[in-house]
């Protein structure tokens, strides 16, 4: 029997409904118009598409959205100056610097991201937010792993007491996913390129998260029957063909539930960015929007 397909659009819509209700409370009760500003440097076509999608999603939910477009030749100092202005602007509650950055400033990526006020860091990448997540304090959390947790909750899939295995230890997905699952009382193992007997470990997982960027790496033989498989990978194998880190067609015959690629986890990321914008307001004003 084939697995339940965890369609990203379904859960993204539920997250957006939650955000829309919080936007209304912010406006009606606190007279706050939520504001998100995205900085894009240069002319990267994919980045422009992502930024446009974020802008549309904001408009849909009543969030004030501004896009600051800077030229390809922007210096580190100019970008830091722009971030400083937004940090000081009380009408801006969330700041996001679209990656990748042009070559001349890409080496300063960490410094640039750390310049964002931690309470406006809607990507959840600032060391302050990373540290707070690690010790279980309220914080802004990276959108993709947090979206995975929200999806499991909406789908009614229990995390507590389960064995969870994450393949991949990136700062963007693997490491925050570890802390989020641990906070939900899962027993968590993180695997990576140096892990020995990987398949033996993954076959023990009740919840398996693949986030390594290798097309169809996870095969059906690596999956415990009935497991929940979350595929975070997005790999382009042909001009118009995207696949995940999981061999979807084979694994769906073994798993109990699985996310597709495309159409799975990726759909949650923008929804969680908007969620984080409202979370940022709660942190900045020390309020609860419900």
N, C-alpha and C positions, 0 to 999 in steps of 0.2 A: 504493500500500500504506500502510495507516494506521500511525502511530507506535506504538512501545512505550509503554504507559501506566505511568508510575512511580507506583504506588499508595502513598500515605503510610503506610497501616496496615502494609504489609509491612516497610518500613524502620524504622518506629517500633518494631515488635516486635523487630527485630534489635538496635536501640539499647538497648531495655529489657533484653534478654537479657544484653548486655554489662554494663549497670549492675547487674543482679541478681547477676552473678558477682562484681563488685567489692564489692557490699554484703556478700556472704558472706566475702570475704577481709578486709574491714575488721573484721567481727565476730569471725571465728575467729582471725585472726593478730594483730590489733592491739587487740582488745577495744573497738572503737569502734562505737557505734550511730549511723549517719548521721542527722543531724537537719536538717530544713528548716523554717523559719518564714516564713509569709506574713502580711504586715500588710495588712488591708483597712480603708479608712476610708470610712464611709458605707454607703449602701444601694443602690448601683448594681446592678441585676439581672444584667446581663451579667457584671460583675466577680464577683458571687457564684457564678455558674455556672462561670466559669473557675477560681476558687479551689477550688470543690468538686471539680472534675475533677483538679486538681493534688493535692488531699488523697487522693483515691481512688487515683491513680497511685502515690503514695508508699506507701500501705498495701499495695498489690499487690506492691511490690518490697522491702518490709521496711525502708523508710526512716521514721524517726520524724517525723511531720508535726504541726505546730501552726499553727493559724490565730488570729491576734490581730485581733479585730474591734473597731475604734474607732468612736465615734459620728460622725455627719455634722459635728458642731460642733467636732471636734478642732482644736486650734491647731497651728501649726508647731512651737512649743516642746514641746508634748505628744508630737507624733509623733517629733521628734528625741530626746526622752528615752527613748521606747520603743526606738528604734533603738540608742541607746547601751547600754541594758540587754542587748539581744541581741548586740551586738558583744562584750560582756564575758562572755557566757554560753558556756562551753566546750562545752556539750552541743548548741549550735546551730552548725551548720557552713555553712548557707546562709541568706541573708536576702533576701526579695523584697518590695518595696512594690508592691502592685497598683495599676496606673494604669487610668483617670484618677483624679486626686485631686479632692475637693470644691473648689468655686470659691474659697473663702477661703484655701486653701493651694496652689492649682494654680500660682500664679506662683512658688512656691518649689521647684518640682519638682527643678530641678538641684541646689539646695542639699541637699535631702532625700536624693536618690540618692547624692550625694557623701559623705553622713554614714555610709553603710554601709562597714564594713571591706572594702577591696578584695579580700581573700582570702575574704570571705563573699558577695561580690557575684555571685550566680548568674545575674543578668540580663546581666552583662558590660558594664554601662553606665558604671561608674566611670571617670573620666579616667585613673587609673593602669592599668586593664585596657585601655582604648582605646589608650593610649600603648604599652604592652607588645606589644599585637597589631601595632601599626604598625611596630615595630622588630624583630618576629620573635621576641619573648621569650615564654616559657611564661606563659599567662594564662587568665582566664575570659573566654570569647568569647560574644557575643550568640547566643541559642539558635537563632533562625530561620536566619540564614546558615550557622552551623556545621552545623545539621541538613541543609541543602542539600548541603554538602560530604560529610557522612557518607552521605547517600543516593547520591550519585554513586559513592562508593567501594564501597558495598555492591552497587550495580547493575553494577559492573565497567566503569564509564565513565571512560576515561582523561582526565585534565585536563592533564597535562604537554605543553607545546608547542602547546596548542590556543589559538585566538583566542576570548576570552570578552568578551562585551559585557553590561554591566549598564545597565538603564534605571532611573534613580533614584539619588539620592545621599544618602539619609537616614542618620542616625547609627545607626539600628536595623538596617537591612538593607544599603543600597547601599554605604556606606563600609567596614563590616567585610567584606562580601562581596568587595570589591576586594582587601583585604589577604589574605584566605584563599585566593582564587584565585591571587594573585601568589605566595604561599608554596608553592603546588602547581605552580609554574613555568608557569602560563598567561600569555599576553600579553593584558593586560586594558585595556579601554576603558570609561570611565564616561560615560554620556549623561544629559542632564537637560533641563529645560524650555528652556534657551537653546541646545541643540545644533542645529546646522544640518545639513540633509540626513540626518536620522536614519535613514531607511529604507536609505540607501546604506551606513551603518555597520552596522546590525543584520544586513543580508544577508551580511556577511562573517563573522558569528559562528558558530563551531562549538558554543559554549555561549552561550545567550541567557537572561539573567535579567531578568524584568519585575517591578519593585517600585515602582510609581508611584501606585497607587490610582485608576486610570482604567479603567472597565469595558470589556473587550474591545478595548483600545487597540491591541494588537499583532495585525496582520492577517497572512494567509498571504503577502501580497506582501512583508512585512518579514522573512521567515524564509528562511534558506538551506536548500535541500533536504538532509534528513538531520541537521539541527542538533538539539542537545539544548535543549529549551525548559523553563525552570523558572519557573513562575508563582507569585509570592509574593503577588499581590494578592487581597484579599477584599473584594468590593463587593456591597452589597445593592441590587438593582434593583427588587425587589418584596418584599412582606411575608415571603414564604418562599422567595425566590429569591436565591441567591448565585452570583456569577460572578467570574472572575479578571480580571487585566489583559490576558489573552490571549484571542483569539477561538478558543476550544478546538476547536469542531467543524471550522472551516476549517483551522486550523494543524496539527491532528493528521494531516491528509492530506499535509502537506509535511514535517513534522519527522521525525526518526528516533526521538526519545523526548520525552515531554511529561508534565508533572504536571497532574492535573485539579484543578478547584476546584468544590465542596469535595472533600475526600478526598486532597489532595496534601500540600503543604508544611506546612499547618496541623497535620497529625497528628504532625509531627516535633517541634514546639516544646516540648510538655510532656515528651516523652521526653528532649530535650536539657537541659531544666531539671534533671531527675533526674541526667543525666550530669554536669552542672556541679556538682551537690551533691557527688558523689564526687570530682570534680576539685578542688573546694575543700578537701576533706579532704587530698588529696595535697599541696596547696600549704601548708596550715596545719601539717601534721606532717612535711613533707619526706619523704614515702614514695611508693612506687609500688604501686598496687593491681592491676597487671597490665594 
